[in-house]
Amino acid sequence: MDPLQNSLFTTSGALVNSVDKKMVLVLRDNTKLFGILRSFDQYGNLVLQDSFERIYVEDCFADIPKGVYLVRGENVVLMGEIDIDEEDNIKQIRISRDEAESRLKVQLKSRQQIEKGKRKTLHSLGFATDPEESKEDLYMLF
């Protein structure tokens, strides 16, 4: 009996059972990708077929077709298998890509105004050095 047969894989070898299945990936920049996993390598790089990026805005979503997509393994934060039976039972409303992008811009602008107000308040309390200084490079607003 092979001693490795019943042990858990903690390397990219664990992806063998996920090949040819529909998967969802969340990347470091909060991008959500859906597609069929076709291949992977020892570095965790993944190839998705029939892939699309899904943008979520409030209670809505939009899909952007990507086709065959290569994802570097170092960018993958989360990966999961899609339940084909439950895939069509989405509670959110599908909207167009243009509408989703315009809603995202409004949402981002609103969050930036809130952050600007927080920076001014912190500056007035002595916690920040410059109320106009942008911290967008240090973290992303989602």
Backbone as CSV, one residue per row, in Angstrom:
resi,resn,N_x,N_y,N_z,CA_x,CA_y,CA_z,C_x,C_y,C_z
1,MET,0.848,-1.185,0.000,0.000,0.000,0.000,0.888,1.241,0.000
2,ASP,0.540,2.195,-0.830,1.302,3.437,-0.949,1.018,4.326,0.266
3,PRO,2.049,4.743,1.014,1.819,5.570,2.207,1.245,6.943,1.876
4,LEU,1.414,7.430,0.652,0.886,8.746,0.288,-0.550,8.694,-0.215
5,GLN,-1.069,7.500,-0.374,-2.390,7.349,-0.964,-3.482,8.037,-0.140
6,ASN,-3.439,7.931,1.166,-4.489,8.490,2.011,-4.127,9.846,2.609
7,SER,-2.936,10.336,2.338,-2.549,11.618,2.924,-3.091,12.773,2.093
8,LEU,-3.203,13.901,2.722,-3.692,15.108,2.067,-2.574,15.769,1.286
9,PHE,-2.874,16.205,0.077,-1.896,16.959,-0.695,-1.955,18.416,-0.263
10,THR,-0.807,19.004,-0.014,-0.765,20.425,0.321,-0.065,21.210,-0.782
11,THR,0.136,20.596,-1.918,0.792,21.247,-3.045,-0.199,21.371,-4.194
12,SER,0.298,21.811,-5.326,-0.582,21.957,-6.488,-1.134,20.609,-6.954
13,GLY,-0.565,19.505,-6.487,-1.084,18.180,-6.820,-2.507,17.970,-6.349
14,ALA,-2.936,18.746,-5.378,-4.306,18.648,-4.883,-5.318,19.124,-5.923
15,LEU,-4.859,19.792,-6.961,-5.759,20.313,-7.991,-6.170,19.266,-9.020
16,VAL,-5.575,18.089,-8.959,-5.854,17.045,-9.954,-7.344,16.743,-10.041
17,ASN,-8.021,16.662,-8.913,-9.446,16.326,-8.904,-10.331,17.480,-9.364
18,SER,-9.764,18.668,-9.533,-10.548,19.833,-9.950,-10.499,20.090,-11.453
19,VAL,-9.652,19.366,-12.165,-9.532,19.565,-13.610,-10.850,19.191,-14.284
20,ASP,-11.249,19.973,-15.280,-12.485,19.804,-16.051,-13.738,20.093,-15.232
21,LYS,-13.601,20.839,-14.157,-14.755,21.258,-13.358,-14.865,22.773,-13.410
22,LYS,-16.087,23.268,-13.243,-16.303,24.712,-13.229,-15.874,25.247,-11.873
23,MET,-15.012,26.269,-11.909,-14.414,26.794,-10.686,-14.632,28.299,-10.593
24,VAL,-14.540,28.803,-9.363,-14.508,30.242,-9.117,-13.167,30.555,-8.468
25,LEU,-12.539,31.632,-8.917,-11.277,32.088,-8.343,-11.460,33.510,-7.851
26,VAL,-10.921,33.796,-6.681,-10.822,35.170,-6.199,-9.345,35.500,-6.184
27,LEU,-8.991,36.575,-6.873,-7.593,36.960,-6.989,-7.234,38.032,-5.963
28,ARG,-5.950,38.329,-5.847,-5.468,39.301,-4.860,-6.071,40.682,-5.046
29,ASP,-6.405,41.049,-6.262,-6.995,42.367,-6.499,-8.522,42.333,-6.412
30,ASN,-9.072,41.280,-5.823,-10.501,41.078,-5.594,-11.277,40.783,-6.880
31,THR,-10.586,40.406,-7.936,-11.242,39.983,-9.170,-11.831,38.594,-8.962
32,LYS,-13.067,38.414,-9.415,-13.706,37.098,-9.342,-13.778,36.519,-10.740
33,LEU,-13.141,35.373,-10.938,-13.131,34.703,-12.238,-13.865,33.375,-12.134
34,PHE,-14.655,33.072,-13.150,-15.364,31.804,-13.245,-14.940,31.140,-14.542
35,GLY,-14.776,29.835,-14.519,-14.421,29.121,-15.734,-14.137,27.662,-15.454
36,ILE,-13.878,26.919,-16.519,-13.582,25.493,-16.408,-12.073,25.332,-16.300
37,LEU,-11.624,24.712,-15.220,-10.193,24.493,-15.016,-9.721,23.415,-15.987
38,ARG,-8.792,23.779,-16.858,-8.291,22.838,-17.852,-6.900,22.327,-17.539
39,SER,-6.075,23.154,-16.906,-4.704,22.732,-16.655,-4.110,23.536,-15.508
40,PHE,-3.025,22.999,-14.939,-2.276,23.689,-13.896,-0.853,23.169,-13.932
41,ASP,0.042,23.868,-13.265,1.422,23.399,-13.187,1.886,23.366,-11.734
42,GLN,3.167,23.047,-11.538,3.696,22.878,-10.183,3.735,24.189,-9.399
43,TYR,3.587,25.325,-10.073,3.598,26.624,-9.398,2.195,27.103,-9.040
44,GLY,1.201,26.329,-9.385,-0.175,26.719,-9.107,-0.763,27.627,-10.170
45,ASN,-0.050,27.819,-11.285,-0.617,28.578,-12.399,-1.783,27.779,-12.973
46,LEU,-2.848,28.470,-13.338,-4.079,27.809,-13.768,-4.490,28.278,-15.154
47,VAL,-5.098,27.379,-15.920,-5.683,27.740,-17.209,-7.183,27.499,-17.113
48,LEU,-7.959,28.569,-17.338,-9.417,28.482,-17.337,-9.922,28.611,-18.768
49,GLN,-10.913,27.798,-19.107,-11.547,27.878,-20.420,-12.962,28.400,-20.239
50,ASP,-13.482,29.096,-21.257,-14.828,29.695,-21.197,-14.975,30.550,-19.941
51,SER,-13.951,31.296,-19.632,-13.951,32.060,-18.383,-14.618,33.416,-18.554
52,PHE,-15.049,33.963,-17.432,-15.600,35.312,-17.400,-15.322,35.913,-16.031
53,GLU,-15.207,37.235,-16.029,-15.034,37.971,-14.779,-16.405,38.446,-14.341
54,ARG,-16.710,38.277,-13.078,-17.999,38.719,-12.554,-17.766,39.915,-11.640
55,ILE,-18.492,40.986,-11.924,-18.421,42.200,-11.114,-19.696,42.275,-10.283
56,TYR,-19.541,42.421,-8.971,-20.682,42.562,-8.072,-20.807,44.020,-7.647
57,VAL,-22.025,44.553,-7.789,-22.319,45.910,-7.346,-23.646,45.854,-6.608
58,GLU,-23.603,46.169,-5.318,-24.789,46.123,-4.469,-25.449,44.749,-4.601
59,ASP,-26.703,44.687,-5.058,-27.392,43.398,-5.200,-27.450,42.955,-6.666
60,CYS,-26.522,43.448,-7.469,-26.489,43.139,-8.899,-25.119,42.590,-9.294
61,PHE,-25.060,42.027,-10.499,-23.777,41.559,-11.022,-23.766,41.664,-12.539
62,ALA,-22.559,41.706,-13.084,-22.364,41.707,-14.536,-21.218,40.770,-14.865
63,ASP,-21.320,40.095,-15.996,-20.280,39.173,-16.442,-19.541,39.763,-17.635
64,ILE,-18.215,39.638,-17.606,-17.367,40.096,-18.702,-16.649,38.876,-19.262
65,PRO,-16.973,38.457,-20.481,-16.330,37.263,-21.056,-14.823,37.461,-21.215
66,LYS,-14.052,36.419,-20.890,-12.594,36.464,-20.996,-12.039,35.370,-21.900
67,GLY,-12.778,34.295,-22.127,-12.286,33.198,-22.965,-11.300,32.325,-22.221
68,VAL,-10.218,31.926,-22.900,-9.162,31.140,-22.257,-8.308,32.112,-21.457
69,TYR,-8.068,31.798,-20.189,-7.432,32.750,-19.279,-6.360,32.036,-18.470
70,LEU,-5.176,32.593,-18.456,-4.070,32.058,-17.665,-3.929,32.896,-16.403
71,VAL,-3.957,32.235,-15.248,-3.853,32.922,-13.959,-2.583,32.465,-13.264
72,ARG,-1.756,33.415,-12.880,-0.550,33.070,-12.114,-0.962,32.601,-10.722
73,GLY,-0.360,31.521,-10.290,-0.717,30.920,-9.012,-0.550,31.842,-7.823
74,GLU,0.426,32.744,-7.877,0.674,33.641,-6.745,-0.444,34.658,-6.547
75,ASN,-1.320,34.811,-7.534,-2.414,35.773,-7.431,-3.708,35.170,-6.902
76,VAL,-3.766,33.861,-6.767,-4.996,33.193,-6.335,-5.095,33.227,-4.812
77,VAL,-6.202,33.784,-4.335,-6.465,33.838,-2.897,-7.404,32.714,-2.494
78,LEU,-8.419,32.474,-3.323,-9.432,31.477,-3.004,-9.847,30.784,-4.293
79,MET,-10.105,29.496,-4.183,-10.553,28.722,-5.340,-11.595,27.727,-4.867
80,GLY,-12.705,27.656,-5.588,-13.749,26.733,-5.192,-14.495,26.189,-6.390
81,GLU,-15.099,25.033,-6.204,-15.868,24.396,-7.269,-17.289,24.942,-7.266
82,ILE,-17.825,25.170,-8.462,-19.189,25.666,-8.615,-20.142,24.482,-8.644
83,ASP,-21.202,24.555,-7.850,-22.241,23.532,-7.864,-23.141,23.790,-9.074
84,ILE,-23.072,22.924,-10.054,-23.809,23.106,-11.309,-25.315,23.184,-11.061
85,ASP,-25.823,22.422,-10.084,-27.258,22.416,-9.802,-27.729,23.742,-9.219
86,GLU,-26.886,24.397,-8.438,-27.260,25.650,-7.781,-26.831,26.889,-8.564
87,GLU,-26.116,26.692,-9.640,-25.554,27.821,-10.392,-26.621,28.780,-10.921
88,ASP,-27.766,28.269,-11.304,-28.823,29.108,-11.874,-29.693,29.779,-10.818
89,ASN,-29.505,29.450,-9.555,-30.313,30.022,-8.477,-29.628,31.233,-7.849
90,ILE,-29.214,32.177,-8.671,-28.516,33.363,-8.179,-29.542,34.379,-7.699
91,LYS,-29.333,34.913,-6.512,-30.278,35.858,-5.922,-30.092,37.283,-6.456
92,GLN,-28.902,37.596,-6.971,-28.648,38.934,-7.486,-29.266,39.110,-8.876
93,ILE,-29.350,40.369,-9.289,-29.927,40.717,-10.585,-28.802,40.926,-11.592
94,ARG,-28.927,40.328,-12.769,-27.926,40.500,-13.825,-28.155,41.854,-14.500
95,ILE,-27.074,42.633,-14.624,-27.130,43.922,-15.309,-26.040,43.948,-16.380
96,SER,-26.065,44.976,-17.206,-25.062,45.085,-18.269,-23.716,45.510,-17.686
97,ARG,-22.679,45.257,-18.453,-21.323,45.618,-18.034,-21.201,47.129,-17.843
98,ASP,-21.760,47.903,-18.776,-21.667,49.362,-18.693,-22.359,49.896,-17.448
99,GLU,-23.528,49.347,-17.147,-24.256,49.788,-15.956,-23.483,49.429,-14.689
100,ALA,-22.895,48.246,-14.658,-22.112,47.829,-13.491,-20.906,48.739,-13.293
101,GLU,-20.214,49.064,-14.382,-19.043,49.931,-14.271,-19.422,51.330,-13.817
102,SER,-20.551,51.859,-14.303,-20.970,53.191,-13.860,-21.372,53.175,-12.388
103,ARG,-22.036,52.115,-11.951,-22.388,52.001,-10.526,-21.140,51.872,-9.654
104,LEU,-20.143,51.135,-10.156,-18.887,51.003,-9.411,-18.182,52.342,-9.254
105,LYS,-18.202,53.161,-10.307,-17.577,54.482,-10.228,-18.258,55.348,-9.177
106,VAL,-19.587,55.325,-9.159,-20.337,56.095,-8.161,-20.013,55.587,-6.763
107,GLN,-19.975,54.273,-6.602,-19.672,53.665,-5.307,-18.266,54.026,-4.845
108,LEU,-17.299,53.978,-5.752,-15.918,54.314,-5.422,-15.786,55.778,-5.034
109,LYS,-16.450,56.656,-5.770,-16.399,58.085,-5.456,-16.989,58.353,-4.075
110,SER,-18.082,57.689,-3.753,-18.703,57.838,-2.435,-17.753,57.376,-1.331
111,ARG,-17.107,56.240,-1.537,-16.166,55.725,-0.538,-14.961,56.643,-0.383
112,GLN,-14.504,57.226,-1.492,-13.374,58.150,-1.415,-13.742,59.393,-0.612
113,GLN,-14.970,59.881,-0.770,-15.420,61.037,0.007,-15.485,60.694,1.493
114,ILE,-15.952,59.501,1.809,-16.011,59.063,3.210,-14.606,58.980,3.789
115,GLU,-13.674,58.403,3.025,-12.282,58.292,3.486,-11.648,59.664,3.671
116,LYS,-11.966,60.587,2.790,-11.429,61.945,2.911,-11.922,62.588,4.206
117,GLY,-13.200,62.400,4.512,-13.755,62.921,5.763,-13.093,62.290,6.978
118,LYS,-12.833,60.985,6.913,-12.160,60.297,8.023,-10.750,60.836,8.223
119,ARG,-10.033,61.066,7.104,-8.669,61.600,7.207,-8.662,62.984,7.839
120,LYS,-9.635,63.823,7.467,-9.717,65.167,8.055,-9.991,65.082,9.548
121,THR,-10.887,64.189,9.927,-11.197,64.018,11.347,-9.980,63.524,12.112
122,LEU,-9.288,62.525,11.568,-8.082,62.014,12.223,-7.006,63.090,12.320
123,HIS,-6.883,63.902,11.282,-5.888,64.977,11.306,-6.216,65.988,12.405
124,SER,-7.496,66.318,12.531,-7.891,67.286,13.564,-7.662,66.735,14.968
125,LEU,-7.642,65.414,15.107,-7.384,64.790,16.410,-5.909,64.470,16.618
126,GLY,-5.078,64.778,15.616,-3.643,64.575,15.747,-3.146,63.203,15.328
127,PHE,-3.961,62.420,14.649,-3.555,61.069,14.252,-2.991,60.978,12.842
128,ALA,-3.251,61.960,12.006,-2.780,61.907,10.623,-1.909,63.122,10.335
129,THR,-0.994,62.966,9.398,-0.084,64.066,9.091,-0.668,65.050,8.092
130,ASP,-1.362,64.583,7.089,-1.885,65.465,6.052,-3.285,65.008,5.652
131,PRO,-4.311,65.834,5.893,-5.676,65.408,5.577,-5.927,65.237,4.085
132,GLU,-5.121,65.869,3.239,-5.303,65.754,1.792,-4.517,64.598,1.197
133,GLU,-3.627,64.007,1.982,-2.788,62.919,1.485,-3.637,61.686,1.213
134,SER,-3.461,61.115,0.049,-4.236,59.942,-0.337,-3.525,58.669,0.104
135,LYS,-4.260,57.761,0.665,-3.708,56.477,1.105,-4.123,55.348,0.170
136,GLU,-4.579,55.677,-1.029,-5.097,54.659,-1.945,-4.047,53.642,-2.357
137,ASP,-2.774,54.024,-2.329,-1.724,53.082,-2.705,-1.506,52.020,-1.638
138,LEU,-1.906,52.307,-0.413,-1.659,51.381,0.683,-2.726,50.300,0.789
139,TYR,-3.918,50.581,0.351,-4.981,49.586,0.406,-5.990,49.895,-0.682
140,MET,-6.795,48.894,-0.998,-7.786,49.070,-2.056,-9.158,49.234,-1.430
141,LEU,-9.980,50.043,-2.040,-11.345,50.256,-1.569,-12.281,49.307,-2.302
142,PHE,-12.919,48.402,-1.565,-13.857,47.462,-2.183,-15.194,47.580,-1.535
